[in-house]
Amino acid sequence: GYCGNYLEQSSLKTEIEEIAYCSGTSVLYCRQALEKAGFFDGDYFLYHEDVDLGIRLKLLGYVNLLAPQSICYHKYDYTKQNKVYFLEKNRLVTLCKNFSLKTLLIIFPAFLINEIGLFVFILFTGNFTAKMRSYQYVLKNIFRILAKRRIIQKNRTVRDREIARLLVGTIEFQELDFFLLKKAANPLFDFYWRIARKLI
């Protein structure tokens, strides 16, 4: 998950629109929705807890909205060294908990290619151990994750297709803006996602 229009001075958007999830940096939640969906998952500690909550809300039929005219000041520093473990483990947990088995099978080929690309990227940034620890976390806590998954899947009222229509098939995070991603991986992922979205 990443925020659209990141690092842009101003957004061209003026209308309120539906988005996949709301950034935890600046968000207002309906109390009733939180009581039904649950709050932030404390096992995340940090990163992607807002993505997880936004998806859980969507699965219950709630709508995440962007209010483009609102203003929030947030000091943000993207330093990879201390974040890779939490980013990676929470990304994996979010997928495992929230999406149907059918969706997971459909996206698995792209997921596998993405993981290989991440490994190459992480080898160059010196975060290999952190990436391996993310897998270790998931394996060590798989029964806990699956217990949460059972609750989410049992209570959901919306199909994955409703979430899929709000997701993009490219990695557009400016901190990861390099040639191979832009010219090779993103076109491939985008093509795959256009097909996958119709199958979900």
C-alpha positions as CSV (number, residue, x, y, z in Angstrom):
1,G,0.0,0.0,0.0
2,Y,1.1,3.5,-0.7
3,C,-0.6,6.9,-0.8
4,G,-1.5,8.4,-4.2
5,N,0.0,11.8,-5.2
6,Y,2.9,11.2,-2.8
7,L,5.5,14.1,-3.0
8,E,3.2,16.1,-5.2
9,Q,2.8,19.8,-4.2
10,S,-0.9,19.7,-4.9
11,S,-3.5,17.2,-6.2
12,L,-5.6,17.9,-9.2
13,K,-8.4,15.9,-7.5
14,T,-11.2,18.1,-6.2
15,E,-14.0,15.6,-5.8
16,I,-14.5,13.2,-3.0
17,E,-13.8,9.7,-4.3
18,E,-13.7,6.1,-3.1
19,I,-10.2,4.6,-2.4
20,A,-9.0,1.2,-1.3
21,Y,-8.0,2.3,2.2
22,C,-7.4,5.5,4.1
23,S,-3.9,6.4,5.2
24,G,-3.5,6.2,9.0
25,T,-1.6,9.5,8.8
26,S,-4.9,11.5,8.5
27,V,-8.2,9.6,8.8
28,L,-11.5,9.8,10.6
29,Y,-13.3,6.5,11.2
30,C,-17.0,5.9,12.1
31,R,-17.2,4.5,15.6
32,Q,-19.8,1.9,14.5
33,A,-17.6,0.7,11.7
34,L,-14.6,0.3,14.0
35,E,-16.7,-1.6,16.5
36,K,-17.8,-4.0,13.8
37,A,-14.4,-4.4,12.0
38,G,-12.2,-4.2,15.0
39,F,-9.4,-1.7,15.5
40,F,-5.9,-1.6,14.2
41,D,-4.3,-5.1,14.5
42,G,-1.8,-4.8,17.4
43,D,0.3,-7.6,15.9
44,Y,1.4,-5.2,13.1
45,F,3.1,-2.8,15.5
46,L,3.7,-0.4,12.6
47,Y,3.2,-0.1,8.8
48,H,0.3,-1.5,6.8
49,E,-2.0,-1.5,9.8
50,D,-4.1,1.1,8.0
51,V,-4.1,-1.0,4.8
52,D,-5.3,-4.0,6.8
53,L,-8.1,-2.0,8.6
54,G,-9.2,-0.3,5.3
55,I,-9.6,-3.7,3.6
56,R,-11.4,-5.2,6.6
57,L,-13.8,-2.2,6.6
58,K,-14.4,-2.6,2.8
59,L,-15.1,-6.4,3.3
60,L,-17.9,-5.4,5.7
61,G,-19.4,-3.1,3.1
62,Y,-18.1,0.2,4.4
63,V,-16.6,2.8,2.0
64,N,-13.2,4.4,2.3
65,L,-13.3,8.0,0.9
66,L,-10.6,10.5,0.0
67,A,-11.4,14.1,0.9
68,P,-8.9,15.9,-1.4
69,Q,-9.5,19.4,0.0
70,S,-8.5,18.4,3.6
71,I,-5.0,19.4,4.7
72,C,-2.7,17.4,7.0
73,Y,1.0,18.0,7.8
74,H,3.0,14.9,8.3
75,K,6.8,14.6,8.7
76,Y,7.7,11.5,6.8
77,D,11.1,9.9,6.5
78,Y,11.5,6.8,4.3
79,T,14.6,5.0,5.6
80,K,14.7,1.4,4.6
81,Q,17.0,0.0,7.3
82,N,14.5,-0.1,10.2
83,K,11.4,-0.6,8.2
84,V,11.8,-3.6,5.8
85,Y,11.0,-6.2,8.4
86,F,7.7,-4.6,9.5
87,L,6.7,-3.6,5.9
88,E,7.3,-7.1,4.6
89,K,5.8,-9.1,7.4
90,N,2.7,-6.9,7.5
91,R,2.3,-7.0,3.8
92,L,2.3,-10.8,3.9
93,V,-0.1,-11.0,6.9
94,T,-2.5,-8.6,5.2
95,L,-2.7,-10.8,2.1
96,C,-3.1,-13.9,4.2
97,K,-5.9,-12.5,6.4
98,N,-8.1,-10.6,4.1
99,F,-8.3,-12.1,0.6
100,S,-10.2,-15.2,-0.6
101,L,-8.3,-18.3,-1.5
102,K,-9.4,-17.8,-5.1
103,T,-7.9,-14.3,-5.2
104,L,-4.6,-15.5,-3.6
105,L,-4.3,-18.2,-6.2
106,I,-5.0,-15.7,-9.1
107,I,-2.4,-13.2,-7.9
108,F,0.2,-15.8,-6.8
109,P,2.3,-15.8,-10.1
110,A,2.6,-12.0,-9.9
111,F,3.3,-12.2,-6.2
112,L,6.1,-14.7,-6.9
113,I,7.7,-12.5,-9.5
114,N,7.4,-9.5,-7.1
115,E,9.1,-11.5,-4.3
116,I,12.0,-12.4,-6.6
117,G,12.3,-8.7,-7.6
118,L,12.2,-7.7,-3.9
119,F,15.0,-10.2,-3.1
120,V,17.2,-8.7,-5.8
121,F,16.4,-5.2,-4.5
122,I,16.9,-6.1,-0.9
123,L,20.3,-7.8,-1.6
124,F,21.6,-4.5,-2.9
125,T,20.2,-2.5,0.1
126,G,21.5,-4.9,2.7
127,N,18.1,-5.9,4.1
128,F,18.2,-9.6,3.3
129,T,18.0,-10.7,7.0
130,A,15.0,-8.4,7.6
131,K,13.2,-10.0,4.6
132,M,13.9,-13.5,5.8
133,R,12.6,-12.6,9.3
134,S,9.3,-11.5,7.7
135,Y,8.9,-15.1,6.3
136,Q,9.9,-16.5,9.7
137,Y,7.3,-14.4,11.4
138,V,4.5,-15.6,9.2
139,L,5.5,-19.3,9.5
140,K,5.9,-19.0,13.3
141,N,2.5,-17.3,13.7
142,I,0.6,-19.0,10.9
143,F,-2.1,-20.5,13.2
144,R,-2.7,-17.1,14.8
145,I,-3.0,-15.4,11.4
146,L,-5.3,-18.2,10.1
147,A,-7.6,-17.7,13.2
148,K,-7.9,-14.0,12.4
149,R,-8.5,-15.0,8.7
150,R,-11.4,-17.3,9.7
151,I,-13.2,-14.5,11.5
152,I,-12.7,-12.0,8.7
153,Q,-13.8,-14.4,6.0
154,K,-16.8,-15.5,8.0
155,N,-18.0,-11.9,8.6
156,R,-17.4,-10.4,5.2
157,T,-20.3,-9.2,3.1
158,V,-18.3,-8.0,0.1
159,R,-16.4,-10.0,-2.5
160,D,-12.8,-9.3,-3.4
161,R,-13.9,-7.9,-6.7
162,E,-15.1,-4.8,-4.9
163,I,-11.6,-4.2,-3.5
164,A,-9.8,-5.3,-6.7
165,R,-11.4,-2.5,-8.7
166,L,-9.8,0.1,-6.5
167,L,-6.3,-1.4,-6.7
168,V,-3.6,-0.7,-9.3
169,G,-1.3,-3.2,-11.0
170,T,1.8,-1.0,-10.8
171,I,4.3,0.0,-8.2
172,E,4.1,3.8,-8.2
173,F,5.9,4.6,-5.0
174,Q,8.5,7.3,-5.8
175,E,11.1,6.0,-3.4
176,L,11.3,2.9,-5.6
177,D,11.4,4.7,-8.9
178,F,14.1,3.0,-11.1
179,F,14.4,2.1,-14.7
180,L,13.7,-1.7,-14.6
181,L,10.6,-1.2,-12.5
182,K,9.2,1.6,-14.7
183,K,10.0,0.0,-18.1
184,A,9.8,-3.7,-17.4
185,A,8.1,-4.8,-14.2
186,N,5.3,-2.2,-14.1
187,P,4.0,-2.8,-17.6
188,L,4.1,-6.6,-16.9
189,F,2.3,-6.2,-13.6
190,D,-0.3,-3.9,-15.0
191,F,-1.1,-6.3,-17.9
192,Y,-1.4,-9.2,-15.4
193,W,-3.6,-7.2,-13.1
194,R,-6.0,-6.2,-15.8
195,I,-6.6,-9.8,-16.5
196,A,-6.6,-10.9,-12.9
197,R,-9.1,-8.3,-11.9
198,K,-11.6,-9.8,-14.4
199,L,-11.1,-13.2,-12.9
200,I,-11.5,-12.2,-9.2
